[in-house]
């Protein structure tokens, strides 16, 4: 990748730059993941790598970012367009390799498309469930000159679905009609910077909270309504006991991962579920809840 791409990408308020001393690219996405994780959704990280093995080495890091809903923009260098698909030196089809572990992966083949591709990338990686995107730039596309008026650029609005009043009321009906309710708090609450709202909901309703591993920190460990963690790993005995004693579970921003649920049959037996998540395909993926809300 041309160094002018690296330098120009760090020009602007609040943009810092770091270089990794190893040739392989596998450390870089993990570092972006780690720096981004404690922050709110509005934070973002850009990652620039050279072509070939640096791109393929980062795939595990992109998968981790995808699994943990971390928005990372990855930019890879590429051989000239005329040398693609000819087994040229380091001309790896990184677009096809990265597609299964990113929200969007694209090789830009026309220089005039570069501004719009970046506009779309920022929109995709932050809309709905956040996640990584990859832009692959052939060297001749990087070096091409285009006409672009920066003053006319406007970011695309980020899509964030919201529950309707009717949906919220129905979810609350489930909660208020139960005798031993629980809230399962997932990492989506942290991504939405909504931990304080989660604690407020728990305090107003008096409902105990069980955080998942990715949702750990949504409620302080010493809070009276912190009911422990349950599952196969990072669990507490009292957390498992509280889950088994419940008759209703409100899951917010979680994905019912098997390390949290253990046996789905045991986990779901004798209790009702309402699942709230920003990603529609998460609702019903592990088991069908009694009611689902995309928000």
C-alpha positions as CSV (number, residue, x, y, z in Angstrom):
1,X,0.0,0.0,0.0
2,X,1.3,3.5,-0.8
3,X,2.4,5.4,2.2
4,X,0.5,8.5,1.1
5,X,-2.7,6.5,1.8
6,X,-1.5,5.8,5.3
7,X,-0.5,9.4,5.9
8,X,-3.6,11.1,4.4
9,X,-5.9,8.8,6.4
10,X,-4.6,10.3,9.7
11,X,-5.2,13.9,8.8
12,X,-8.0,15.2,10.8
13,X,-9.2,16.0,14.3
14,X,-9.0,13.1,16.8
15,X,-7.2,10.7,14.4
16,X,-4.2,9.0,15.8
17,X,-1.8,6.6,14.0
18,X,0.1,3.5,15.1
19,X,2.5,1.2,13.3
20,X,3.0,-2.5,14.0
21,X,6.5,-3.8,13.8
22,X,5.8,-7.3,12.6
23,X,5.3,-8.1,8.9
24,X,2.2,-10.2,9.5
25,X,-1.1,-8.3,9.9
26,X,-2.7,-10.5,12.5
27,X,-1.9,-8.2,15.5
28,X,-3.4,-5.1,14.0
29,X,-7.1,-6.0,13.9
30,X,-6.9,-7.5,17.4
31,X,-5.3,-4.2,18.7
32,X,-8.2,-2.2,17.1
33,X,-10.7,-4.6,18.6
34,X,-9.1,-4.2,22.1
35,X,-8.9,-0.4,21.9
36,X,-12.5,-0.1,20.6
37,X,-14.2,-2.5,23.0
38,X,-14.6,-0.4,26.1
39,X,-15.9,2.6,24.2
40,X,-19.3,3.6,22.9
41,X,-20.6,2.8,19.5
42,X,-19.5,6.2,18.1
43,X,-15.8,5.2,18.3
44,X,-14.3,3.6,15.3
45,X,-10.9,2.3,14.1
46,X,-9.3,2.2,10.7
47,X,-6.8,-0.4,9.8
48,X,-4.4,-0.3,6.8
49,X,-2.4,-3.2,5.6
50,X,-0.3,-4.1,2.6
51,X,-1.3,-6.7,0.1
52,X,-0.9,-10.4,0.2
53,X,-0.1,-12.2,3.4
54,X,-0.7,-9.1,5.6
55,X,-4.3,-9.3,4.4
56,X,-4.8,-13.0,4.9
57,X,-3.2,-12.9,8.3
58,X,-5.8,-10.5,9.6
59,X,-8.8,-12.7,8.9
60,X,-9.0,-14.1,12.5
61,X,-9.0,-10.5,13.8
62,X,-11.8,-9.6,11.5
63,X,-13.8,-12.6,12.6
64,X,-13.4,-11.5,16.2
65,X,-14.6,-8.0,15.4
66,X,-17.6,-9.5,13.6
67,X,-18.5,-11.8,16.4
68,X,-18.2,-9.0,19.0
69,X,-19.9,-6.3,16.9
70,X,-16.9,-4.1,16.6
71,X,-16.9,-1.5,13.7
72,X,-13.5,-1.6,12.0
73,X,-12.7,-0.2,8.6
74,X,-9.9,-2.3,7.0
75,X,-8.1,-1.0,3.9
76,X,-5.8,-3.4,2.1
77,X,-3.4,-2.7,-0.8
78,X,-3.6,-4.7,-4.0
79,X,-1.7,-5.5,-7.2
80,X,-2.6,-3.4,-10.3
81,X,-6.0,-4.2,-11.8
82,X,-4.4,-5.7,-14.9
83,X,-2.6,-8.3,-12.8
84,X,-5.7,-9.5,-10.8
85,X,-6.7,-13.1,-11.2
86,X,-3.3,-14.0,-12.9
87,X,-1.6,-15.3,-9.8
88,X,0.6,-12.3,-9.7
89,X,2.9,-11.6,-6.7
90,X,0.7,-11.0,-3.6
91,X,-2.4,-10.6,-5.8
92,X,-4.6,-12.3,-3.3
93,X,-8.4,-12.3,-3.8
94,X,-8.9,-10.8,-0.3
95,X,-12.4,-9.6,-1.2
96,X,-13.7,-13.2,-1.5
97,X,-11.7,-14.4,1.6
98,X,-13.0,-11.6,3.8
99,X,-16.6,-11.7,2.8
100,X,-17.7,-14.4,5.3
101,X,-16.2,-12.5,8.3
102,X,-17.2,-8.9,7.4
103,X,-20.4,-7.0,6.9
104,X,-19.0,-5.9,3.5
105,X,-15.9,-6.5,1.5
106,X,-15.1,-4.9,-1.9
107,X,-12.3,-4.4,-4.3
108,X,-12.5,-1.0,-5.9
109,X,-11.9,-1.3,-9.6
110,X,-12.7,2.3,-10.7
111,X,-10.9,5.3,-9.1
112,X,-14.0,7.5,-9.4
113,X,-15.9,5.1,-7.1
114,X,-13.5,5.6,-4.1
115,X,-15.3,8.4,-2.4
116,X,-18.7,6.6,-2.6
117,X,-17.3,3.3,-1.5
118,X,-15.8,4.9,1.6
119,X,-19.1,6.7,2.2
120,X,-20.9,3.3,2.0
121,X,-18.4,1.6,4.2
122,X,-18.8,4.0,7.1
123,X,-22.6,3.6,6.7
124,X,-22.5,-0.2,6.6
125,X,-20.1,-0.8,9.5
126,X,-22.1,1.4,11.9
127,X,-25.7,0.6,10.8
128,X,-27.7,-2.0,12.7
129,X,-25.4,-4.5,14.3
130,X,-21.9,-2.9,14.0
131,X,-19.1,-4.9,12.4
132,X,-16.0,-4.7,10.2
133,X,-15.8,-3.8,6.5
134,X,-12.9,-4.2,4.1
135,X,-11.9,-2.0,1.2
136,X,-9.3,-3.4,-1.2
137,X,-7.5,-0.8,-3.2
138,X,-5.3,-1.8,-6.3
139,X,-2.2,0.3,-6.4
140,X,-3.2,1.9,-9.7
141,X,-6.5,2.9,-8.2
142,X,-4.6,4.4,-5.2
143,X,-2.4,6.5,-7.5
144,X,-5.1,7.7,-9.9
145,X,-6.3,11.3,-9.8
146,X,-10.1,12.1,-9.6
147,X,-12.2,15.2,-9.2
148,X,-13.9,15.3,-5.8
149,X,-15.5,18.3,-4.0
150,X,-15.0,17.7,-0.3
151,X,-17.5,20.5,0.5
152,X,-20.3,18.5,-1.0
153,X,-19.6,15.3,1.0
154,X,-22.2,14.2,3.6
155,X,-22.0,11.0,5.5
156,X,-24.9,8.6,5.0
157,X,-27.3,8.4,8.0
158,X,-26.7,5.5,10.3
159,X,-29.6,3.1,10.5
160,X,-30.7,2.2,14.1
161,X,-34.1,0.5,14.3
162,X,-36.4,1.5,17.2
163,X,-39.1,-0.5,19.0
164,X,-42.6,0.8,18.6
165,X,-44.7,1.8,21.6
166,X,-46.9,-1.3,21.0
167,X,-43.9,-3.6,21.0
168,X,-42.5,-2.0,24.2
169,X,-45.8,-2.3,26.0
170,X,-46.2,-6.0,25.0
171,X,-42.7,-6.8,26.2
172,X,-43.5,-5.1,29.6
173,X,-46.7,-7.1,29.8
174,X,-44.6,-10.3,29.8
175,X,-42.3,-8.8,32.5
176,X,-45.0,-7.5,34.8
177,X,-47.1,-10.7,34.6
178,X,-44.2,-12.9,35.7
179,X,-43.3,-13.8,39.3
180,X,-39.6,-14.3,39.1
181,X,-38.3,-12.2,36.1
182,X,-34.7,-11.8,35.1
183,X,-32.9,-9.5,32.6
184,X,-30.1,-10.9,30.6
185,X,-27.8,-8.1,29.5
186,X,-25.7,-8.6,26.4
187,X,-22.8,-6.8,24.7
188,X,-25.3,-4.8,22.5
189,X,-26.0,-2.6,25.6
190,X,-22.3,-1.7,25.8
191,X,-22.2,-1.0,22.0
192,X,-25.2,1.3,22.4
193,X,-23.6,3.1,25.4
194,X,-26.8,2.2,27.3
195,X,-25.5,0.7,30.5
196,X,-26.9,3.5,32.6
197,X,-30.3,3.0,31.1
198,X,-30.1,-0.8,31.8
199,X,-29.4,-0.1,35.4
200,X,-32.2,2.4,35.6
201,X,-34.6,-0.2,34.1
202,X,-33.5,-2.8,36.6
203,X,-34.0,-0.3,39.5
204,X,-37.4,0.9,38.4
205,X,-38.7,-2.6,37.9
206,X,-36.7,-4.3,40.7
207,X,-35.7,-7.0,38.2
208,X,-32.3,-8.7,38.8
209,X,-29.7,-8.7,36.0
210,X,-27.5,-11.5,34.7
211,X,-24.9,-10.2,32.3
212,X,-23.4,-12.3,29.5
213,X,-19.6,-12.4,29.1
214,X,-19.8,-9.6,26.4
215,X,-22.3,-7.7,28.6
216,X,-20.2,-7.9,31.7
217,X,-19.9,-4.3,33.0
218,X,-23.4,-3.3,32.0
219,X,-24.3,-3.4,35.7
220,X,-21.7,-3.0,38.5
221,X,-20.6,-6.2,40.2
222,X,-21.5,-4.8,43.6
223,X,-25.0,-3.6,42.6
224,X,-27.8,-5.2,44.7
225,X,-29.6,-6.3,41.5
226,X,-26.5,-8.0,40.0
227,X,-27.6,-11.6,40.0
228,X,-24.4,-13.2,38.9
229,X,-23.4,-14.8,35.6
230,X,-24.6,-18.2,34.3
231,X,-23.6,-20.8,31.8
232,X,-20.7,-23.1,31.2
233,X,-17.8,-20.6,31.6
234,X,-17.3,-17.4,33.6
235,X,-20.4,-18.4,35.7
236,X,-21.3,-18.2,39.3
237,X,-23.2,-20.9,41.2
238,X,-25.7,-18.3,42.4
239,X,-26.1,-17.0,38.8
240,X,-27.0,-20.5,37.6
241,X,-29.4,-20.9,40.5
242,X,-31.1,-17.5,39.8
243,X,-31.6,-18.5,36.2
244,X,-33.1,-21.9,37.0
245,X,-35.5,-20.2,39.5
246,X,-36.8,-17.7,37.0
247,X,-40.0,-17.9,35.1
248,X,-39.4,-15.1,32.6
249,X,-36.2,-13.7,30.9
250,X,-35.9,-10.4,29.1
251,X,-32.8,-10.6,26.8
252,X,-31.4,-7.3,25.7
253,X,-28.6,-7.1,23.1
254,X,-27.5,-10.7,23.6
255,X,-27.3,-13.7,21.3
256,X,-27.9,-16.7,23.6
257,X,-24.4,-18.0,23.0
258,X,-23.9,-21.7,24.1
259,X,-21.3,-20.7,26.7
260,X,-24.1,-18.7,28.4
261,X,-27.0,-21.0,27.9
262,X,-25.5,-24.5,28.2
263,X,-28.2,-26.9,27.4
264,X,-30.9,-25.0,25.5
265,X,-33.5,-27.5,26.7
266,X,-32.7,-26.9,30.3
267,X,-32.2,-23.1,29.8
268,X,-35.6,-22.6,28.2
269,X,-37.7,-25.1,30.1
270,X,-40.4,-23.6,32.3
271,X,-39.8,-19.9,31.4
272,X,-40.9,-17.4,28.8
273,X,-38.6,-15.2,26.8
274,X,-38.6,-11.7,25.2
275,X,-35.6,-11.0,23.0
276,X,-34.6,-7.5,22.1
277,X,-31.7,-7.1,19.6
278,X,-30.7,-4.6,16.9
279,X,-30.0,-7.4,14.4
280,X,-33.2,-9.1,13.1
281,X,-31.5,-12.4,12.3
282,X,-30.4,-12.9,15.9
283,X,-33.9,-13.2,17.1
284,X,-34.9,-16.9,16.8
285,X,-31.4,-18.0,15.7
286,X,-30.8,-20.3,18.8
287,X,-34.4,-20.7,19.9
288,X,-37.7,-19.0,19.3
289,X,-38.6,-16.5,22.0
290,X,-42.2,-15.8,23.0
291,X,-41.8,-12.3,21.6
292,X,-39.0,-10.6,19.7
293,X,-38.3,-6.9,19.2
294,X,-35.8,-5.4,16.7
295,X,-34.3,-2.4,18.4
